[in-house]
C-alpha cells in the first residue's frame, strides 16, 4: 500500500512538471507570435531558459548600474560587479568558495571563466579571492583563478592566470599566455609565453591605444545594455548611432 502511494505521488509530481512545462512553452510561443504580429524582430527575444544572475547559499551577486550580463552567462554567489561592466556570452563568474570583486567598466569576453581558491586542506594552503580592477579587459576563452587584475590591465584571448598572480596597472598579457601562481606583472609591462615571461615595457603610444580600445568596449557595453532593456526594439540605426561614453 505504501509502495502504491509513493508511486502515485511520483506520477502526480511528473504530471505537474509536464503541465508546467507545457504552459511555459505555450507562453513562449505566444510571445514570439505577438512579436511577429507587431512586425518586430523576434530573433532578438531573450530565449535563454536559465537565470544569468543567481544566489548561492543565501548570498546573491551584486551587479552595478548599466552593467550587462549576457543571457547565457552565469554570475553566481559571492560576486560583486561595478557599474558599466560587461560579462560576455557563455562566461561564468562563480563565487562559491571566495569573494570575486569586479570593478567599473570591466570587459569580460565570451566564454571566460572566473573563479577563486578555497583555503585550508591538509597540508593547509592559502585561499585566494579574485579581484578585477576598474577598466580591465579579459579576452575571450580566458581563465582567471584566484588572481588580481589591476586597473586598466589587458589580458589577451585564451590566457590562463593562476592563484595569487597579479597583472599590474595598464599591463598587458599576450594572447594564449600562462601566468603561473604568484607571478607579478609590473605596471605597464608586456608579458608573453607559456609560462609567461617579461618581454618589455609598453610604450606610451601602446598605452594610449589600449585606452582607445577601452573606450570602444565601453561603447559596446552601453549598446548591449540598452538592447537588453528594450526587448528587441533597438533598431539598426540606433545601434550604429548609440552615444559614446566620456573617455576616462
Beta strands, then each sheet from edge to edge (+ up, - down):
strand 1: 53-54
strand 2: 62-63
strand 3: 68-69
strand 4: 74-81
strand 5: 86-87
strand 6: 92-102
strand 7: 107-108
strand 8: 113-115
strand 9: 130-132
strand 10: 137-138
strand 11: 143-145
strand 12: 148-149
strand 13: 154-155
strand 14: 160-161
strand 15: 166-167
strand 16: 172-173
strand 17: 178-179
strand 18: 184-185
strand 19: 189-193
strand 20: 196-201
sheet 1: 1+ 4+ 2+
sheet 2: 1+ 4+ 6+ 8+ 11+ 14+ 17+
sheet 3: 1+ 4+ 6+ 9+ 12+ 15+ 18+
sheet 4: 3+ 5+ 7+ 10+ 13+ 16+ 19+ 20-
end
